[in-house]
Amino acid sequence: MKHTLIVCVLVMATSFSAAGFAGQHKDGKGMHERHMERMAAELDLTAEQQDQIGNINSKYAKQYRELSQSHRKEIQSLLNKEQQEKMKALRDERRDKMADYHSRQNDKRGMNPDSDN
């Protein structure tokens, strides 16, 4: 039961990070860039404020990646080889599902450059 919970938590954490990286549109802008543009427009941010917020976001993104990697390594150290392989398969499956979901969403919006639309 404990191992199942650990795997579920890891899969969820991985899916959130995969979702963030999968959200690119044909304009080449990812989720973070679009969020910054909306924030700048809605809050009427100056160029200096945008730069400062961008630096803060970059700092925390780096910390998140490092924490995520440490988290994954620590959990993997508790698992035997078979469990590690199963966890990787679950993570890959979740990543594929998220990429497929984002592709379908982009198709609906007419924003997927790889689609035949």
trRosetta pair geometry for C-beta under 8 A, 3 or more apart (Angstrom, degrees):
i j d omega theta_ij theta_ji phi_ij phi_ji
1 4 5.7 -53 -150 32 31 113
1 5 6.6 32 153 -18 63 105
2 5 5.8 -56 -154 35 31 112
2 6 6.5 31 150 -19 64 106
3 6 5.6 -53 -148 35 35 113
3 7 6.3 34 155 -18 67 105
3 79 7.3 111 -143 -104 111 91
3 83 6.6 -80 -169 -139 132 139
4 7 5.8 -55 -148 37 30 110
4 8 6.3 32 153 -20 65 107
5 8 5.7 -54 -147 36 30 112
5 9 6.4 30 156 -18 65 105
6 9 5.9 -55 -150 36 30 110
6 10 6.4 27 154 -16 64 108
6 75 5.7 167 174 -145 115 115
6 78 7.2 -75 176 82 168 140
7 10 5.7 -58 -148 39 31 110
7 11 6.2 32 155 -20 67 107
7 83 7.7 -122 -76 -173 122 96
7 86 7.5 -28 -129 112 145 103
7 87 5.4 -131 -127 -105 99 94
7 90 6.4 62 175 58 111 162
8 11 5.8 -54 -144 36 29 110
8 12 6.3 29 156 -18 63 106
9 12 5.8 -57 -150 37 29 111
9 13 6.3 28 154 -18 65 107
10 13 5.7 -55 -146 37 31 111
10 14 6.2 30 156 -17 65 108
10 71 7.5 176 -112 137 85 104
10 72 6.6 105 -146 -110 113 72
10 75 5.5 -157 -77 99 134 170
10 87 6.4 5 92 -161 144 118
10 91 7.2 -56 131 -80 100 111
11 14 5.8 -57 -147 39 29 111
11 15 6.2 31 154 -24 64 106
11 87 7.6 -138 -62 -155 90 74
11 90 5.2 -65 -96 136 127 115
11 91 5.9 -140 -113 -86 72 64
11 94 5.3 144 -171 -32 96 157
12 15 5.7 -54 -146 32 30 111
12 16 6.7 31 156 -20 63 101
13 16 6.0 -54 -156 30 31 110
13 17 6.9 22 152 -9 63 106
13 68 6.6 177 156 -132 117 95
13 71 6.7 -79 139 116 165 148
14 17 5.9 -61 -153 41 35 105
14 18 6.0 34 152 -19 69 109
14 68 8.0 124 -90 -169 59 117
14 72 7.7 79 -75 -92 105 119
14 91 4.9 -28 115 -140 169 101
14 94 6.4 101 94 85 109 134
14 95 6.9 -65 145 -62 109 96
15 18 5.5 -54 -143 40 33 113
15 19 6.1 40 155 -26 66 103
15 94 4.6 -84 -83 159 105 125
15 95 7.2 -144 -105 -74 61 53
15 98 5.7 165 -155 -56 84 138
16 19 5.7 -49 -147 30 30 114
16 20 6.8 32 153 -20 60 103
17 20 5.7 -51 -154 31 36 115
17 21 6.6 22 155 -8 66 108
17 64 7.8 172 -103 144 110 114
17 68 6.1 69 -65 -135 153 161
18 21 6.0 -65 -148 44 33 102
18 22 5.8 30 157 -24 70 115
18 94 7.0 143 36 119 154 90
18 95 4.5 -141 -130 -120 155 80
18 98 4.9 112 113 72 116 152
18 99 7.3 -77 166 -48 112 83
19 22 5.9 -59 -138 35 27 110
19 23 6.8 35 163 -36 60 107
19 98 5.1 -107 -79 -164 74 133
19 102 7.3 161 -143 -58 65 123
20 23 6.5 -59 -159 14 25 113
20 30 8.0 53 165 169 67 119
20 31 5.9 -112 -152 48 62 144
20 32 7.7 45 -173 -44 101 96
21 30 7.5 -31 -139 -147 39 135
22 98 5.7 161 11 130 160 99
22 99 5.0 -140 -133 -100 137 66
22 102 4.5 161 131 17 114 161
23 30 6.0 95 88 -163 81 72
23 31 4.1 48 87 -50 136 108
23 102 5.7 -126 -90 -140 59 136
24 28 6.9 -11 -171 -149 110 27
24 29 7.2 167 -145 85 71 29
24 30 5.0 -40 -91 -95 80 73
24 31 7.9 -86 -69 -23 48 70
25 28 7.5 -57 79 3 63 21
25 29 6.2 -9 47 59 98 75
25 34 7.8 68 9 -57 125 136
25 106 6.3 -180 -113 -128 75 114
25 109 7.9 -59 -122 96 120 134
25 111 4.5 -41 -147 168 105 125
25 112 7.9 -90 -140 -80 62 42
26 106 8.0 130 -27 -173 86 122
26 111 5.5 -153 4 -175 98 66
26 112 7.0 148 -49 -147 104 8
26 113 4.0 128 -110 -50 106 103
27 111 7.9 -48 -6 -155 86 105
29 33 4.1 -118 -161 86 97 133
29 34 5.5 116 132 -52 121 84
29 37 7.7 2 -173 -13 153 136
30 33 5.4 97 53 11 65 100
30 34 7.2 -130 104 -1 33 93
31 34 6.0 -62 -149 40 29 108
31 35 6.1 30 155 -22 66 109
32 35 5.6 -53 -146 35 31 113
32 36 6.4 32 155 -19 64 104
32 57 6.6 143 -162 163 121 141
32 61 7.7 -1 -104 -82 154 142
33 36 5.7 -53 -149 35 32 111
33 37 6.5 33 152 -20 64 104
34 37 5.6 -52 -149 35 33 113
34 38 6.5 32 154 -17 66 104
35 38 5.9 -55 -150 37 31 109
35 39 6.1 31 153 -19 66 110
36 39 5.6 -55 -143 39 31 113
36 40 6.1 34 156 -22 65 106
36 50 6.7 91 178 -152 109 95
36 53 7.0 158 -130 107 100 120
36 54 6.6 41 -127 -84 146 89
36 57 7.5 -96 -79 -7 115 165
37 40 5.8 -53 -146 35 28 112
37 41 6.4 23 157 -14 62 108
38 41 5.9 -61 -149 40 29 107
38 42 5.9 18 161 -11 68 114
39 42 6.1 -60 -136 43 25 103
39 43 5.8 -6 173 10 64 117
39 45 6.7 25 127 -16 82 136
39 53 7.3 -141 117 144 143 162
40 43 6.7 -69 -131 53 17 89
40 44 7.7 52 169 -116 51 10
40 45 4.4 -86 -130 43 66 113
40 49 8.0 151 -117 93 82 104
40 50 5.3 19 -100 -94 121 117
41 44 7.5 12 -174 -72 24 47
45 49 4.1 -129 -167 90 98 125
45 50 5.1 121 121 -57 128 81
45 53 7.1 -46 -152 0 156 140
46 49 4.7 99 51 6 76 101
46 50 7.1 -136 95 -5 42 86
47 50 5.6 -53 -150 35 33 114
47 51 6.5 36 152 -20 65 104
48 51 5.8 -53 -151 35 32 112
48 52 6.4 30 153 -17 65 107
49 52 5.7 -56 -146 39 32 111
49 53 6.1 30 156 -16 67 107
50 53 5.9 -55 -144 40 28 108
50 54 6.1 34 154 -23 63 108
51 54 5.6 -55 -148 36 28 115
51 55 6.5 30 153 -20 64 103
52 55 5.7 -52 -151 33 32 112
52 56 6.5 32 151 -17 64 104
53 56 5.5 -52 -149 36 35 113
53 57 6.2 37 152 -20 67 105
54 57 5.7 -53 -146 37 30 112
54 58 6.3 32 154 -21 64 105
55 58 5.7 -53 -148 35 31 112
55 59 6.4 34 153 -22 64 104
56 59 5.7 -54 -151 32 31 113
56 60 6.5 18 157 -8 65 108
57 60 6.1 -63 -147 43 30 102
57 61 6.0 34 155 -24 67 108
58 61 5.6 -53 -142 34 29 113
58 62 6.5 31 157 -19 63 104
59 62 6.0 -58 -157 33 28 110
59 63 6.6 23 150 -14 63 108
60 63 5.4 -51 -144 40 39 113
60 64 6.1 45 153 -25 68 102
61 64 5.6 -51 -147 34 31 114
61 65 6.5 33 153 -19 63 103
62 65 5.8 -53 -151 34 31 110
62 66 6.4 28 153 -15 64 107
63 66 5.7 -56 -147 39 32 111
63 67 6.1 31 155 -18 67 109
64 67 5.8 -57 -144 40 29 109
64 68 6.0 32 156 -22 65 109
65 68 5.7 -55 -146 36 28 113
65 69 6.4 27 156 -18 63 106
66 69 5.8 -55 -148 36 30 110
66 70 6.4 29 154 -17 64 107
67 70 5.7 -55 -148 38 31 111
67 71 6.1 37 152 -25 65 107
68 71 5.5 -52 -147 33 29 116
68 72 6.4 29 155 -18 64 106
69 72 5.8 -54 -147 36 31 110
69 73 6.3 28 156 -17 65 108
70 73 5.8 -57 -145 39 30 109
70 74 6.2 30 157 -21 65 109
71 74 6.0 -58 -149 35 25 110
71 75 6.5 18 157 -13 62 108
72 75 6.1 -60 -150 39 28 106
72 76 6.1 27 155 -19 65 111
73 76 5.7 -56 -143 38 29 112
73 77 6.4 36 156 -28 63 103
74 77 5.9 -51 -155 25 29 114
74 78 7.4 25 149 -16 58 102
75 78 5.9 -59 -164 30 40 111
75 79 6.8 29 148 -18 70 110
75 87 7.8 177 126 -154 117 162
76 79 5.7 -62 -149 35 40 110
76 84 5.6 63 -148 -116 91 107
76 87 7.3 -154 -99 78 81 152
79 83 3.7 -131 -167 98 108 121
79 84 4.8 145 106 -59 123 74
79 87 6.4 -46 -138 -12 176 139
80 83 5.1 90 51 13 68 105
80 84 7.1 -128 100 -9 33 92
81 84 5.7 -55 -148 34 30 113
81 85 6.5 29 155 -18 64 105
82 85 5.9 -55 -151 35 30 110
82 86 6.4 29 152 -17 64 107
83 86 5.6 -53 -145 38 33 112
83 87 6.2 36 154 -21 66 106
84 87 5.7 -53 -146 36 30 112
84 88 6.4 32 153 -20 63 104
85 88 5.7 -53 -149 35 31 112
85 89 6.4 32 152 -19 64 105
86 89 5.6 -53 -149 36 33 112
86 90 6.4 33 152 -18 65 105
87 90 5.7 -53 -148 37 32 111
87 91 6.2 33 153 -19 65 107
88 91 5.6 -55 -146 38 31 112
88 92 6.2 31 155 -18 66 107
89 92 5.8 -53 -144 38 29 110
89 93 6.2 33 155 -21 64 107
90 93 5.7 -53 -146 36 29 113
90 94 6.3 28 155 -17 64 106
91 94 5.8 -56 -148 37 29 110
91 95 6.3 31 152 -20 64 107
92 95 5.6 -53 -146 36 31 113
92 96 6.3 32 155 -19 65 105
93 96 5.8 -55 -150 35 29 111
93 97 6.4 30 152 -19 64 106
94 97 5.7 -53 -148 36 32 112
94 98 6.4 31 154 -18 65 106
95 98 5.8 -56 -148 37 30 110
95 99 6.3 30 154 -18 65 107
96 99 5.7 -55 -146 37 31 110
96 100 6.2 31 154 -19 65 107
97 100 5.7 -56 -148 38 30 112
97 101 6.2 34 152 -22 64 106
98 101 5.5 -50 -146 34 32 114
98 102 6.4 28 156 -15 65 105
99 102 5.9 -55 -147 39 30 108
99 103 6.3 34 152 -22 64 107
100 103 5.6 -53 -147 35 31 114
100 104 6.5 31 154 -17 64 104
101 104 5.9 -56 -152 36 29 109
101 105 6.4 28 151 -18 65 107
102 105 5.5 -51 -145 37 35 113
102 106 6.2 36 155 -19 66 105
103 106 5.8 -54 -148 37 30 111
103 107 6.4 35 150 -23 63 104
103 112 5.9 72 -159 -119 66 142
103 114 7.5 -48 -140 66 110 121
103 115 7.6 146 -180 -65 91 104
104 107 5.5 -50 -148 33 33 115
104 108 6.6 37 152 -22 64 102
105 108 5.7 -51 -153 32 33 114
105 109 6.6 20 152 -7 64 109
106 109 5.7 -63 -148 46 34 105
106 111 4.5 -99 -161 78 82 91
106 112 3.8 108 118 -63 113 92
106 115 7.4 -180 108 -21 97 128
107 110 7.5 34 -176 -75 31 29
107 111 7.9 -101 -57 47 18 61
107 112 4.8 -24 -70 10 62 137
107 115 4.9 131 -108 -88 95 159
107 117 6.4 149 -151 -26 78 136
109 112 7.9 111 61 -22 83 79
110 117 6.0 -133 -127 127 71 148
112 115 4.0 70 93 -12 115 112
112 117 7.1 89 60 24 93 120
